């Protein structure tokens, strides 16, 4: 029973079938001038065009990357390196590690000043944003949906205020929102996405960079991806991002209803157990965070032995033994943060699986409470 869809998802059968077909038929370099290369290049550009239309942006604004972590680094560092006359940046304490650590590196190694905003009942403290925003602020980076708590940020309110009161660029990490929530990129300068969160391939990311935004490439190479991401294109993976996105958008409305039903049912069952449910008024349905009386690694291992798979925190930081900064900023104590697990739903989950999970959760807590 897989309850870790915020970490990764199973590749859709249709995507996998097409990938195998492409591997057999298209092995050339898409930069090659002969027909094998140009055929592949045309397929990649068709994919780019579909994605651009889906996001209501220009084709030239769609940049393929090797994943969302790389896309986040290109967006943040590439912008900062291209505008070193403006050294003030704003982000939050709850960002994904690829964003948070990029800002830390810019702060510690390149002389940028960073304000890290706190949460207030799970959402960005808007008054703190108002106090921190300056005329010389270069970038504000805020994630749409938090990957550990499932808290949802009011991106429209944030971007409207920033655009009215500063010249700052706006970056939004949309990884957990893609295929689950409506995404409006109007007045968003930089946005990042990942395919493997929506039943696509790993190593497949996307950066939407509006044409007015100047970035310095982090990888020096050829002119692939409009000079932003040099190196031989991973064309087959890029082509399949469009198919993955098409399927996700087609199924989004149905999956949303299904997952809402699952989430409501789980929350009802959890209220019968001695656990703390970490939610706010802005929490999404597909991620549920709970704190138990048992350390998360013990709980995860015990559930694993019963064939149930959950996470303790962001999978990218799973080997970090320290309490999650995201959970601490949400208001949990260090002890509570170390006893917190994440359940994240996908379209394949069922009510019957939730019943089994809740039963096992109760049994494990009873066992360790008496040991």
Secondary structure by P-SEA (a helix, b strand, c coil): ccccccccccccaaaaaaaaaaaaccccccccccaaaaaaaaaaaaaaaaaaaaaccccccccccccaaaaaaaaaaaaaaacccccbbbbcccccaaaaaaaaaaacccbbbbbbbbbcccccaaaaaaaaccccccbbbbbccccccccccaaaaaaaaaaacccbbbbbbcccccccbbbbcccccbbbbbcccccccccccccccccccccccccccccccccccccccaaaaaaaaaaaaaaaaaaaaaaaaaaaaaaaaaaaaaaaccccccccccccccbbbbbccccaaaaaaaaaaacbbbbcccccccccccccaaaaaacccaaaaaabbbbbbcccccaaaaaaaaaaaaaaaaaaaac
